Amino acid sequence: MIRFIGKLTQLGRKLTFSLLPASLISFLIVGSLGVGVHLAVLKSTLALITHQFKYANLTALVFAATFNYVLNNESTFSHNGLTGRHAILGYFIYMGVTSLGMVLSLYISTHVYSYGVTPIPAALSGIVAGAMWNYFMSYTFVWKLLFKSSNQEVDTTIANK
């Protein structure tokens, strides 16, 4: 899976003429996979646990965020990969930092849902809204803060996978 993300990142760099950083492309690829996790958990939660969209969506947000953290740590930010105690601390910081993106996503998706839009498009509207916030905040406050790398540029490691 990690190699596949690396190959897609290389392709994304070529398609964007290297205008976007590899870390952003990789983050968006992982986020796309997280959307699949989010939608699967949302549908399952709505079918099995609660019919209230906002609670099912909140559950899906937490599952997807956890999935994204783990996969980003192994792929997007592998050169600054957090392990052991730092990985756990990084997870809690990541969840704290991205919580504003989650609140934004939850607010927008619930608002869209209240207009009669079905759950999946409503959830997708919220996911898109929080994605960029989550990238910049998690990169700055989780991997950059917790792992002080030696002047190694973020994009070269990912692009070379």
C-alpha positions as CSV (number, residue, x, y, z in Angstrom):
1,M,0.0,0.0,0.0
2,I,2.8,2.4,0.9
3,R,4.6,1.8,-2.4
4,F,1.4,2.3,-4.3
5,I,0.9,5.7,-2.6
6,G,4.5,6.5,-3.5
7,K,3.9,5.6,-7.2
8,L,0.6,7.6,-7.3
9,T,2.5,10.6,-5.7
10,Q,5.1,10.4,-8.5
11,L,2.4,10.4,-11.1
12,G,0.7,13.3,-9.4
13,R,3.9,15.3,-9.4
14,K,4.3,14.7,-13.2
15,L,0.6,15.5,-13.9
16,T,0.9,18.8,-11.9
17,F,4.3,19.6,-13.5
18,S,5.8,19.5,-10.0
19,L,3.7,22.6,-9.0
20,L,2.3,20.8,-6.0
21,P,4.5,19.5,-3.2
22,A,4.8,15.7,-3.1
23,S,3.7,15.7,0.5
24,L,0.4,17.5,-0.4
25,I,-0.2,15.0,-3.2
26,S,0.5,12.0,-1.0
27,F,-1.6,13.5,1.8
28,L,-4.5,13.9,-0.6
29,I,-4.1,10.3,-1.8
30,V,-4.2,9.1,1.7
31,G,-7.2,11.4,2.3
32,S,-9.0,9.8,-0.6
33,L,-8.5,6.4,0.9
34,G,-9.7,7.9,4.1
35,V,-12.9,9.0,2.3
36,G,-13.6,5.4,1.5
37,V,-13.1,4.5,5.2
38,H,-15.3,7.4,6.2
39,L,-18.2,6.4,3.9
40,A,-18.0,2.7,4.9
41,V,-18.1,3.6,8.6
42,L,-20.9,6.1,8.0
43,K,-23.1,3.6,6.1
44,S,-22.4,0.9,8.6
45,T,-23.1,3.1,11.6
46,L,-26.3,4.5,10.0
47,A,-27.5,0.9,9.3
48,L,-26.4,-0.8,12.5
49,I,-26.1,1.7,15.4
50,T,-28.0,5.0,14.9
51,H,-30.1,6.7,12.3
52,Q,-29.0,10.1,13.4
53,F,-26.7,11.4,10.7
54,K,-24.6,13.7,12.9
55,Y,-23.6,10.9,15.3
56,A,-22.9,8.5,12.6
57,N,-20.9,11.1,10.7
58,L,-18.9,12.0,13.9
59,T,-18.0,8.3,14.3
60,A,-17.0,8.0,10.7
61,L,-14.8,11.2,11.1
62,V,-12.9,9.7,14.0
63,F,-12.3,6.4,12.3
64,A,-11.2,8.1,9.1
65,A,-8.9,10.5,10.9
66,T,-7.3,7.6,12.8
67,F,-6.8,5.7,9.5
68,N,-5.4,8.8,7.8
69,Y,-2.9,9.4,10.7
70,V,-1.6,5.9,10.6
71,L,-1.2,5.9,6.8
72,N,0.3,9.4,6.6
73,N,2.8,8.4,9.3
74,E,3.9,5.4,7.2
75,S,3.8,7.1,3.8
76,T,3.4,10.9,3.4
77,F,5.7,11.7,6.4
78,S,7.7,8.5,6.5
79,H,11.0,10.4,6.5
80,N,9.7,12.0,9.8
81,G,7.8,8.8,10.8
82,L,6.8,8.8,14.5
83,T,7.4,5.6,16.5
84,G,6.6,4.3,20.0
85,R,5.7,7.0,22.5
86,H,6.0,9.7,19.8
87,A,3.5,8.0,17.6
88,I,1.0,7.9,20.4
89,L,1.6,11.5,21.3
90,G,1.5,12.4,17.6
91,Y,-1.9,10.8,17.3
92,F,-3.3,12.9,20.1
93,I,-1.8,16.1,18.7
94,Y,-3.0,15.1,15.3
95,M,-6.6,14.6,16.6
96,G,-6.4,17.9,18.4
97,V,-5.1,19.8,15.5
98,T,-7.5,18.3,13.0
99,S,-10.4,18.6,15.3
100,L,-11.2,22.0,13.9
101,G,-11.2,20.5,10.5
102,M,-13.5,17.8,11.8
103,V,-15.8,20.4,13.5
104,L,-15.9,22.3,10.2
105,S,-16.6,19.1,8.3
106,L,-19.3,18.0,10.7
107,Y,-21.0,21.4,10.7
108,I,-21.0,21.7,6.9
109,S,-22.1,18.1,6.3
110,T,-24.9,18.3,8.9
111,H,-26.1,21.6,7.4
112,V,-26.1,20.2,3.9
113,Y,-27.9,17.0,5.2
114,S,-30.6,19.2,6.8
115,Y,-31.5,20.4,3.3
116,G,-32.5,16.9,2.3
117,V,-29.3,15.8,0.7
118,T,-28.6,12.1,1.1
119,P,-25.8,11.1,3.6
120,I,-23.0,10.4,1.2
121,P,-23.0,13.7,-0.7
122,A,-23.6,15.6,2.6
123,A,-20.6,13.8,4.2
124,L,-18.4,14.5,1.1
125,S,-19.2,18.2,1.2
126,G,-17.8,18.3,4.8
127,I,-14.8,16.2,4.0
128,V,-13.7,18.5,1.2
129,A,-14.1,21.5,3.5
130,G,-11.7,20.1,6.2
131,A,-9.0,18.6,4.0
132,M,-6.7,21.5,3.4
133,W,-6.9,22.7,7.0
134,N,-5.9,19.2,8.1
135,Y,-3.0,19.0,5.7
136,F,-1.3,22.2,6.8
137,M,-2.0,21.9,10.5
138,S,-1.0,18.2,10.8
139,Y,2.2,18.8,8.8
140,T,3.1,21.8,10.8
141,F,2.2,20.6,14.3
142,V,2.6,16.8,14.2
143,W,5.3,15.6,11.9
144,K,7.4,18.8,11.8
145,L,7.1,19.5,15.5
146,L,7.6,16.0,16.8
147,F,10.4,14.9,14.5
148,K,13.2,17.3,14.0
149,S,14.8,16.2,10.8
150,S,18.2,17.3,9.5
151,N,17.4,19.9,6.8
152,Q,16.0,17.1,4.6
153,E,13.3,18.4,2.3
154,V,9.9,16.8,2.7
155,D,9.2,16.3,-1.0
156,T,12.3,14.4,-2.1
157,T,11.7,11.4,0.1
158,I,8.2,10.8,-1.0
159,A,8.8,11.4,-4.7
160,N,11.6,8.8,-4.6
161,K,9.5,6.0,-3.2
